[in-house]
Amino acid sequence: MPALHADMRKSSKGKAMKVPLLDLKRQYVNIENDIRKAVDEVLASQYFILGPNVKLLEEKIAAVCGTKYAVSCASGTDALLLSLMALGVGPGDEVITSPFTFFATGGSISRLGAVPVFVDIDPDTYNINPDLIEGCITERTKAIIPVHLFGQCADMDRINAIAKRHNLSVIEDAAQAIGATYKGRPAGSLGTLGAFSFFPTKNLGAYGDGGIITTDDEKLYDLLSILRVHGSKPKYFHKYIGINSRLDALQAAVLLVKLPHLAEYNDARRLNAQRYNKLLEGLPVSCPVETPDCRHIYNQYTLRVANRDDLIACLRENGVGTEIYYPVPLHAQECYADLEYQAGDLPVAEESAKEVLSLPIFGELTAQEQEYVAKCIADFVLKR
Ligand SMILES: *Cc1c(COP(=O)(O)O)cnc(C)c1O
């Protein structure tokens, strides 16, 4: 056992520190004045739905994501739903996606009466395994939704090549990956459409729900802009049956204050990830694997470890917040029982669900807090 870890075990016997999984207040105190000013301006204008703030945000997000267009909407879930609607996905269609993701990825497919077809993941990145996609394509397949899980892009060149061969569209579920890159190109510019979430825990979080869709395709852009306002253009003339899904002007104002800080927020998370990698080196835990093509932005820092549940209990006892993303893969969810997947069908996703846990990684986390978290982990894994 390395001497460092022996010392850690002793010092971790001291009283418990509290390290939350995420503390948004630490970010807020640094931008509070700007946020209050921006929110006050919206209140003074009494202009709440769409409008100039929303338009400006859409232009700025398109620029960050390297696309011609961006259409905002009410959530990341709606960004996926509207994307599928714009592609004409409906009953009887199949959409290939990852089982190891937040429920919205599969739910948005099912909402339209289409069938999610789950393809197992790569054990290192937890992203959809491109080797397994082609075997799941049928004449009903309409699209592929790769998820850039935890903030690292899926293997998009290979996925796009498959999509091209079979004439399929690709929607990036980039909810966790704003500012991530793949071979130098930003998430959101890698498929037909990119779906992002502004849920408060994402790397660019609003103060409520919000989402946005990026694309280079002018026709899809026009269609999405109509679908989010009940399919009407002009107002009260309905060419399509759309939905009501718009970004609030208040959320846009908040996001316009935060967007200039996004690069710095992502860099801080990357630095924290490197720090954990060093602190946990040599221990019997698997740290996140960064693939050389990707710039990971660590929406989550996710470990794989045997005896995961005991480690979580131990960390909780020591005041360290953790979470399991995700405890049940989508194909094993109760609501998808009718899809008739069996245990063992998607073994990598199923094993991952039993072994992963995510640690506090937010940008304002201190080095001391990370050292403490690592000490607690070392203490646990070395004593056994
Ligand atoms: C957060 C998230 C969504 C949904 O976003 P909401 O804004 O919460 O609707 C979809 N997919 C993934 C992978 C997510 O992490």
The ligand as a Gaussian input file, in Angstrom:
#p B3LYP/6-31G(d) Opt

LIG

0 1
 C      -31.051000      16.291000     -18.707000
 C      -31.145000      15.350000     -19.835000
 C      -32.232000      15.343000     -20.738000
 C      -33.498000      16.118000     -20.524000
 O      -33.371000      17.436000     -20.269000
 P      -34.509000      18.224000     -19.449000
 O      -34.148000      19.651000     -19.704000
 O      -34.410000      17.824000     -18.025000
 O      -35.831000      17.885000     -20.050000
 C      -32.173000      14.484000     -21.821000
 N      -31.127000      13.663000     -22.013000
 C      -30.091000      13.624000     -21.164000
 C      -28.958000      12.697000     -21.453000
 C      -30.074000      14.453000     -20.046000
 O      -29.043000      14.380000     -19.192000

